[in-house]
């Protein structure tokens, strides 16, 4: 058995043991694909909550949210993809699960600041500073996961191509007061700079048009989250993540989150490479963020075509130790056994970068 994460990383090992069987290699990846797709999956649809409306009224983890989206962009012929323009069914479920006080990322890794709130509490009021840093890849326009988690962490960075930035900012500003009763103590100051350095043409933004800083708020307190919740343009095919994404709170990330953003095989390698680059920031950091504990990657997916999933998991296990989150750690809407012999059609995996990468 490989030895990993010595020196203050006992919490991580305890967390990984909780997840059960590791998906270690390509044979295990084949078995995982077979096991998931041998289930009675729900009738296939794209999984969009409502592809026609420009405004959704949602209740997520007890919070009333108004989420703006763009069916027009979704149906456009925009180069580089349009799927981030609308809200997908898995997102509210994933946000509810990951922000719960009973989530193992909170109970075993202590990543999120829950204080004395019960797991079923529909409101919370953070009173101390958390230094946890989280980055979400392919966040889209809704900002739902970030809205639920940002009050519990030190810094949450939403990333996607630059075209989603205006709707992201609108959704954050219009919903911030709904998800936090009292603004948590502000951590740090300053803009945070560019999201990444361009791989092509020196640019750092979405779509290869150069890096564009897009902070969701320049204020703190009731007006907005300040540097606690920000958007940065990051294109997996164009940009390399840098430590500036995590600043001013840290120089690297504790957690990488991705929710339903791998929908064709062409995205698989750029996505995994971006995950690797982010995880390597911890090893290259001049400071020992979180005691040097490795970055954890959490990937939530809708089980659509087996070819895309198989391509992803076979590529992912090359660079990451990988586990599927078992049903006993999930909320009902995300469990594999959805009742009636069927399944939810959703799955969540956890990864930790392999040593030597």
KAVENKA-V197930 format. One record per backbone hydrogen bond with DSSP energy under -1.0 kcal/mol. CO is the residue of the C=O (numbers start at 1). NH is the residue of the N-H. E is the energy in kcal/mol with one decimal. If there is no record, write none. Layout:
CO/NH/E ; CO/NH/E
This chain:
9/13/-1.8 ; 10/14/-2.4 ; 11/15/-2.2 ; 12/16/-2.7 ; 13/17/-2.2 ; 14/18/-1.5 ; 17/20/-1.2 ; 22/24/-1.0 ; 25/29/-2.1 ; 26/30/-2.3 ; 27/31/-2.1 ; 28/32/-2.6 ; 29/33/-2.3 ; 30/34/-2.4 ; 31/35/-2.9 ; 32/36/-2.2 ; 33/37/-2.3 ; 34/38/-1.5 ; 39/41/-1.5 ; 40/343/-1.0 ; 47/89/-3.7 ; 54/69/-2.1 ; 56/67/-2.6 ; 58/65/-3.6 ; 60/63/-2.1 ; 63/60/-2.6 ; 65/58/-2.5 ; 67/56/-3.1 ; 70/74/-1.9 ; 71/75/-2.1 ; 73/76/-1.2 ; 78/81/-1.1 ; 82/85/-2.0 ; 83/86/-1.0 ; 84/141/-2.0 ; 85/70/-2.8 ; 87/49/-2.1 ; 88/91/-1.3 ; 90/94/-3.0 ; 91/95/-2.7 ; 92/96/-2.1 ; 93/97/-2.4 ; 94/98/-2.8 ; 95/99/-1.6 ; 97/100/-1.0 ; 100/103/-1.5 ; 103/106/-1.7 ; 103/107/-2.5 ; 104/108/-2.4 ; 105/111/-1.9 ; 114/117/-1.9 ; 118/121/-1.8 ; 124/181/-1.3 ; 132/154/-1.9 ; 132/155/-1.9 ; 133/254/-2.0 ; 133/255/-1.7 ; 134/157/-2.8 ; 135/257/-2.8 ; 136/159/-1.7 ; 143/147/-2.7 ; 144/148/-1.9 ; 145/149/-2.0 ; 146/150/-3.0 ; 149/152/-2.2 ; 150/153/-1.5 ; 152/113/-2.2 ; 155/134/-2.7 ; 156/230/-2.1 ; 157/136/-2.9 ; 158/232/-2.6 ; 159/139/-2.8 ; 160/234/-2.6 ; 161/164/-1.7 ; 162/165/-1.8 ; 164/168/-2.2 ; 165/169/-2.5 ; 166/170/-2.0 ; 167/171/-2.6 ; 168/172/-2.3 ; 169/173/-2.4 ; 170/174/-2.4 ; 172/176/-1.7 ; 175/178/-1.1 ; 175/179/-1.0 ; 176/180/-1.1 ; 195/242/-1.3 ; 197/240/-2.5 ; 200/203/-1.3 ; 205/208/-1.1 ; 206/209/-1.3 ; 225/228/-2.0 ; 228/156/-2.9 ; 230/158/-3.2 ; 235/238/-1.1 ; 235/239/-3.2 ; 238/199/-5.4 ; 240/197/-2.1 ; 242/245/-1.7 ; 243/246/-1.2 ; 246/250/-1.4 ; 254/296/-2.4 ; 255/135/-2.2 ; 256/298/-3.1 ; 257/137/-2.8 ; 258/300/-3.2 ; 264/267/-1.5 ; 265/268/-1.0 ; 267/271/-2.4 ; 268/272/-2.5 ; 269/273/-2.7 ; 270/274/-2.0 ; 271/275/-2.2 ; 272/276/-2.5 ; 273/277/-2.5 ; 274/278/-2.2 ; 275/279/-2.4 ; 276/280/-2.2 ; 278/281/-1.1 ; 279/282/-1.0 ; 280/284/-1.9 ; 287/289/-1.4 ; 288/291/-1.6 ; 289/292/-2.1 ; 290/293/-1.5 ; 296/256/-2.8 ; 297/351/-2.8 ; 298/258/-2.1 ; 299/349/-2.7 ; 300/260/-3.2 ; 301/347/-2.1 ; 302/304/-1.6 ; 305/309/-1.7 ; 306/310/-2.9 ; 307/311/-2.2 ; 308/312/-2.3 ; 309/313/-2.8 ; 310/314/-2.2 ; 311/315/-1.6 ; 312/316/-3.0 ; 313/317/-2.2 ; 316/319/-1.1 ; 316/320/-2.2 ; 319/354/-2.9 ; 321/352/-1.9 ; 322/23/-3.6 ; 323/350/-2.9 ; 326/329/-1.9 ; 327/330/-1.8 ; 331/334/-1.6 ; 332/335/-1.0 ; 335/344/-1.1 ; 336/338/-1.3 ; 339/342/-1.6 ; 342/338/-1.3 ; 345/303/-3.4 ; 347/301/-3.0 ; 348/325/-2.9 ; 349/299/-2.8 ; 350/323/-2.3 ; 351/297/-2.8 ; 352/321/-3.0 ; 354/357/-1.5
